[in-house]
Amino acid sequence: MPTDAPRKPADPVIVNLRNRAHGLSLNARIALVTVASAVVAVLVAGAISYPLIRQAAQQESLGNLQRLADATAVALERQPGPGPDQIPNRLANTLRSEDITALYVPRGASIPGLLGAGDFVRLQAGAVLDGQVSYAGDEVLVAVRALTDGNAVVLTQPVQATGRLALAALARFAFALLVGAALAVAFGLLLARRLTRPLRDAAQAAKRLGAGDRDVELAVTGPPEIAELNEALNELRRDLAISEGRQREFLLSISHELRTPLTAIRGYAEAITDGVVPVSEISAKGAIVQSEANRLDLLVADLLDLARLDAVDFSVSIVPVDYAAIATAAAAVWRDRSEREGMELRLELGASSIQGRSDPTRVRQIIDNLCANALRVTPSPGVLVLHVSAPQPGWVKIEVRDSGPGLTPDDCRVAFEPAELYSRYQGIRRVGTGVGLALVGRLSTRLGGTAHAGSAPEGGACFTIYLATNLGI
């Protein structure tokens, strides 16, 4: 059968109903489910109960017929010369109202289907012939009573007459079911409103959070699912407040770091332009302007890298690399800088060659940022250690340790968050821009690894980076 055969267009009424059904609120859906459940329960209960009620009605009608047969037999016994016309009027009226027929059967006679000659003997012996039989093409209830003169009286009642009693009983039962269904619907509506109210409150709270309101606080009460949702929204509010606070501090720190080189560049440029700087010092002042411009360029480059790390266009060039060679080249540069600061740099290599696949520029960027951070916070004289090894196949470990003031456990937890350590230690110790460690953490993740902060044996901080060595395979 062709798969591209034209389909019959959907009925607009059905489509409209589907759209409306999908648009129903949870409150309305709970109410509809409650009503449907109540209706189904009533129908099922009625279907199951009707045969039982009908059977009970027949049993009750048979018992009533037996009592009337006893009364009829007694009434005939009291009449002289009993016969079919000797039933008292009151009793006869009762029998007619119940659609009961009374038959007087002389001894030895028979009524085919109801009473035979042999039945008289059985009656005299105490047998009971009451029950339901087929007579003249109809199902009837029959009650037979023997008289003392050997005759008998037979009472019959059509089975269909008992249906009225069954219908009356079923009507009472159905009324009780409908009352119960109505109560169930009312309870369902109240329950729906009660259940959906916390959800509406949570939705309003989420909208307020989206609009920037951070004073939202939901009560953690109610059913476990609702309480869990409210607690999650409260945690989201707290996390948003913390994140926005960090962003503000980060922007403040970056604006300060950008302002410092810009101020120097502007000042020297104005001095040179106004002729304040002697000609003999122009070259030296120009070198300062160039140095501050380079510093500004590096800061902007770090900010761009940090902003683009989560974007798809962040460039990572995976090629074969030698991590030991990268560390050796970085150590040569940072050893000179360390010596100028009165520091000692030690290089520890786990092997003379550590091969893998990664982006050498980004690996060097991680090492440079960690070394710059360690050199900045460690007072002279001090020690800076660059350690590179392969602790297990598929991984390389890059570690930078120092003998500086170190980090607290809480510092280690947030060390790679932008400007977090900057905001904590500004004015207490030498700090950078708040970008370097954040960039290290993001680069480590992008290169298939992780970043950790802790304490170093040298007494200061220890930053450990694990990178996957099989990227691009």
C-alpha positions, -999 to +999 in steps of 0.1 A: +000+000+000+016+034-010+027+053+021+019+086+003-018+078-003-039+109+005-055+109+039-090+118+046-092+153+061-100+155+097-135+165+108-133+202+119-156+195+148-133+167+160-102+189+156-119+216+176-128+192+203-093+179+205-079+214+207-103+223+235-094+190+253-057+198+252-065+233+265-085+221+296-070+232+329-059+206+354-088+217+376-113+209+349-096+176+340-097+164+376-134+174+378-141+155+345-123+124+357-142+125+390-176+128+372-167+101+347-156+078+375-189+084+394-210+078+362-191+046+355-194+034+391-232+040+389-236+021+356-214-008+368-232-010+401-266-009+384-256-036+358-244-059+386-272-052+410-302-055+386-301-094+383-296-097+421-325-073+427-347-091+402-339-125+419-346-110+453-379-096+441-390-130+427-381-146+460-400-120+479-430-124+455-430-162+460-429-158+497-458-133+495-477-158+472-471-186+497-486-165+526-516-156+505-520-193+496-520-202+533-546-174+539-568-186+510-567-222+522-577-212+557-605-190+544-619-218+523-617-243+552-639-219+572-666-218+545-693-244+544-691-263+512-658-248+500-656-238+463-639-214+440-666-187+448-662-189+485-630-167+489-639-137+510-641-104+492-612-087+510-589-116+502-602-117+466-595-080+462-560-085+475-553-113+450-566-093+421-545-063+430-514-085+430-524-100+396-528-134+414-552-161+401-568-186+426-578-220+412-599-245+432-590-280+422-613-309+433-597-341+444-586-363+415-588-335+389-558-320+373-546-288+356-520-296+330-487-278+339-498-269+374-513-299+392-518-336+383-535-365+400-502-377+415-496-343+430-526-348+454-508-378+469-476-359+473-495-330+489-511-353+515-476-367+522-464-331+530-446-323+498-441-287+487-450-279+451-444-241+453-420-225+428-417-212+392-432-232+363-441-226+326-479-225+322-498-216+291-467-202+275-458-179+304-435-181+333-455-181+365-450-184+403-472-211+418-482-220+454-503-251+461-522-259+493-541-291+502-575-288+519-587-312+546-614-326+523-588-338+498-593-309+474-566-282+467-562-246+460-536-232+435-524-196+434-505-184+403-488-151+396-470-141+363-433-137+368-434-104+348-456-090+376-426-093+399-407-070+376-426-040+390-413-048+424-378-052+410-380-019+392-392-002+423-363-016+443-339-007+415-352+028+414-346+032+451-311+018+446-304+040+416-315+071+436-290+062+463-263+057+437-271+090+420-270+108+454-236+092+460-224+102+425-235+138+431-216+139+464-185+124+446-187+151+419-190+178+446-161+163+465-141+160+433-146+196+424-135+207+459-105+183+457-095+196+423-095+232+435-075+223+466-050+203+446-045+229+418-043+259+441-006+252+451+002+247+415-013+280+406+007+296+434+039+279+421+032+292+386+027+327+398+059+324+418+078+312+387+065+342+368+076+366+395+110+350+395+112+354+357+103+391+361+132+396+385+114+394+418+137+377+443+115+381+474+094+350+464+091+324+492+067+295+489+055+275+519+069+239+518+036+222+528+010+200+514+014+167+495+051+156+491+051+164+453+038+199+459+062+204+488+091+192+466+081+216+438+079+246+462+112+237+477+128+235+443+114+269+434+128+283+467+162+268+459+160+283+424+153+317+439+183+314+463+205+302+435+194+330+412+201+356+439+236+341+445+243+340+408+231+375+401+252+387+431+283+370+417+276+386+383+274+420+398+306+415+417+322+402+385+311+432+365+324+455+392+358+438+393+361+437+355+352+474+353+379+482+379+405+462+360+395+478+327+396+512+342+432+509+355+450+504+322+426+528+304+434+555+330+472+550+325+469+550+287+447+581+287+470+600+311+502+593+292+485+600+259+473+634+271+507+642+286+524+634+253+498+653+233+501+684+255+539+683+254+543+678+291+565+647+286+601+656+276+612+643+243+638+621+260+611+603+280+586+598+252+600+564+243+598+552+279+563+565+284+552+550+251+565+516+263+543+520+294+513+528+272+521+497+251+524+475+282+491+487+295+475+482+261+488+447+260+475+441+295+441+454+284+442+432+253+449+401+274+421+409+297+396+414+268+408+382+252+402+363+285+367+378+288+359+368+252+371+332+258+351+330+290+320+342+272+325+319+242+334+287+261+297+276+262+291+286+226+294+263+196+318+286+178+346+283+205+376+271+186+394+239+198+420+224+175+427+188+185+462+177+173+489+154+187+506+171+217+534+164+241+523+177+275+558+175+289+571+197+261+543+222+267+551+223+304+589+227+298+583+257+275+559+273+300+583+267+329+611+285+309+590+317+306+576+316+342+609+308+357+623+342+345+592+360+358+594+342+391+631+351+396+622+388+390+597+385+418+621+367+442+604+333+437+616+299+429+599+278+402+602+240+402+592+218+373+582+182+380+576+159+351+563+124+354+581+114+322+603+131+296+575+128+270+537+126+277+519+121+244+482+127+237+457+146+216+444+180+227+446+217+219+482+228+228+472+265+228+444+259+254+466+236+275+493+263+276+465+288+284+455+267+315+491+265+327+498+302+322+467+313+341+475+290+370+511+302+372+500+338+370+476+333+398+502+315+420+529+341+413+505+369+421+493+357+455+526+342+468+548+366+488+585+366+482+605+345+489+583+316+479+580+285+459+559+278+428+557+241+415+545+231+381+538+193+380+528+174+349+523+136+348+501+108+334+487+090+365+467+065+344+461+057+307+439+083+290+445+111+315+472+138+321+475+156+354+485+193+355+492+207+390+503+241+401+512+245+438+525+275+458+537+285+492+512+314+495+484+320+520+463+291+506+426+286+505+399+276+529+376+247+522+348+271+512+373+289+489+381+256+472+344+250+466+340+283+446+375+288+433+365+285+397+335+308+398+340+341+381+353+368+405+344+348+436+378+348+452+383+384+439+354+396+459+365+378+490+401+389+491+401+423+474+420+447+496+433+417+517+458+402+493+469+407+457+441+397+434+437+395+397+406+402+375+385+373+387+386+358+352+417+335+352+406+307+374+371+307+359+386+304+325+408+275+337+377+257+350+357+261+318+387+252+295+393+220+316+357+210+310+359+218+273+390+197+270+373+167+285+386+171+321+379+185+355+394+212+378+400+209+415+413+233+442+429+222+475+459+226+498+495+222+488+523+205+507+543+237+503+517+254+525+497+273+499+471+265+473+471+235+449+452+236+417+448+202+399+436+198+364+428+164+348+426+164+310+416+136+287+445+126+264+425+109+237+403+138+224+392+135+188+396+097+187 
